[in-house]
Each structure stands twice: as structure tokens, then as C-alpha cells.
Amino acid sequence: AEDVAAAVAGADVALVQFAPFGPAAAAALKPGGTVIRYGVGYDNIDLGAAGDHGLRVGYVPDYCADEVAEHTVSAALALLRKLPALDASVRSGTWAAAQTARPMKPFADTVFGFFGLGQIGRAVQQRLAGLGFRFIASDPMLSQADAAALGVRRVDTATLLGEADVLCLHAPATRETTGFFNAANLAAMQPHAIIVNSARGQLIVEDDLAEALSAGTIGGAALDVFNVEPLPADSPLRTAPNVLLTPHAAWYSDAAIDRLQGLVAEDVARALRGEGPRRPVGR
């Protein structure tokens, strides 16, 4: 935090990716300056401190929505069709399709659940809509009218946990959602259910998930985000069964990098002209 404060001292605009932007940095930036989060979330920016110093805060939530949705869909379908397990069976010399794949529902009998149904969650649902899934979602910001228009049944979290065959996480890390997927809530899921997280690692208690996977009380997991990144060498997730791990890669495509850099440059230009960010963050 001290390095960040020193780096931004007197600047009109600060670009922040993973470094913490706290009270000292907010006080060091030029009064009325602008902070741009060089990415989707803004958990590392102290919005209260920024507001106290009259700073504008922006972020870039839309540069990789398609990429994250497509990564999420790919991971979910791979686990639903047991592709990692089937691939491993062939490589080990086992030729037993049904034995390896069981249990496996057809997509038409599969309930696809969403923990949060914002921009990326909706992009996931739209990509899956033609495959026959039934959709449920728990999101306090989702209206009944929007749910009906999307073909999604709005449910509470208890129903979501109990009915979803695959559960995709698309929520921010807040006081209410951090650690929500703990031992008790994982135990409320069906034993064959899979969980897919391309949102925030803090939503899941990782030791509890690893234990549930090892005990067979949850069917599988695909994780692109973690509490600590890179994933520590001693993380129990590394040896847990039926888990697909990727290195915070859901955002990536060649085009996404160009898109992010272009949008951030646009925000810098706006700030230097005295305009607000393209996508502002409120206090």
C-alpha cells in the first residue's frame, strides 16, 4: 500500500490492477483525480477513501464478458459430459464408457443454476439456452419480469443449492457472499452436482470444497479463481478428485487484451479532459 501511495503521488490519473488502493493512495492522488481499475472488479479499491478525497473511480467490466462466459460454458459442459475423467480413463488403459461416466444426465433433464445472474451470468445462460437445460437463479437484483423473459426460474439460495445439477457462480465478493460455499452449504447440494467458479475465489471455502470432493458429497468443480493466486503448492484442491483447475484464464483472448488496453486509454483521455469514467463506480 505504501508503494502505491508513493507511485500515484500528485498524479491526475492512477491505473490500478491488483495493487491495493487504500486511504494513503487516495490522499496522495491529486484532489479531484481519477482512479481506473484496469480490469473487471474493484475489490482492491477503497471506495470510501476515494469518495472522501473527491476522487472519481472507474473500471472496465465489459472487456471480457464474452470470454468469461465462453470459458464458463466450456468448463461446465466438459464436467457434465465427464470429459476429463473419460480422457484419463483412456490414457490409463481403461475402456469403460458407462462405468467411467456414470452418473450422467442428459441435458434436457439437467438443472443449471446461477448464483448471481448479472452481465456474465446472462451471457452464459444465453449460450446454453439452445441445449435443453432448465435454468434457475438466485440473485437479489433479478426481477421476476427479467427472469421470466430469460426463461429462468427465480429461487432462493436454499432451493438453488438443493435443485441445481450444475451451479455457476457469478457474484461479487461481498460481506454476504464471501465464504458462502462452506461445508454446510456444499452439503446442501446434490451429491452429483458440480460447481463452476469464474467469479471470485473468496466465494468458496476451499478446504471445505476439497473435503467435499474427496468425500464424494459433491460431484465435481471447475475453478478459475482462488483465494490466493497462484494456487499454493500445498492447496488440497490440487489433489482433490473431479476438479478442473485453470489459472485465472477465463478473461483471456488475444482480442480481449487489445480491448482492455483501448478502453483504459479511452478512460485516461476522458479523465484528462475533465470527464467522468466511461463506467463509473459509486461510493
NORSULPE-V878624 format. One line per field, one symbol per residue. ss: DSSP state (A for helix, B for strand, O for the rest). burial: # if it has 9 or more other C-alpha atoms within 8 Angstrom, else .. A space follows every 10 residues. Layout:
# NORSULPE-V878624
ss=???
burial=???
This chain:
# NORSULPE-V878624
ss=OAAAAAAAOO OOBBBBOOOO BOAAAAAAOO OOOBBBBOOO OOOOBOAAAA AAOOOBBBOO OOOOAAAAAA AAAAAAAAAA OOAAAAAAAA AOOOOOAAAA AOOOOOAAAO BBBBBOOOAA AAAAAAAAAA AOOBBBBBOO OOOAAAAAAA OBBBOOAAAA AAAOOBBBBO OOOOOOOOOO BOAAAAAOOO OOOBBBBOOO AAABOAAAAA AAAAAOOOOB BBBOOOOOOO OOOOOAAAOO OOBBBOOOOO OOOAAAAAAA AAAAAAAAAA AAOOOOOOOB OOO
burial=#..###.##. ####.#.... ########## .######### #..####.## #.######## #.###.#### ###.##.### .#####..## .........# #........# #######..# #####.##.. ..#######. .#....##.. .####....# ########## #.#...#### ###.###### .######### ######.### ####..#### #######... .....##..# .###.#...# ##...##.## ..##..##.# ##....#..# ...
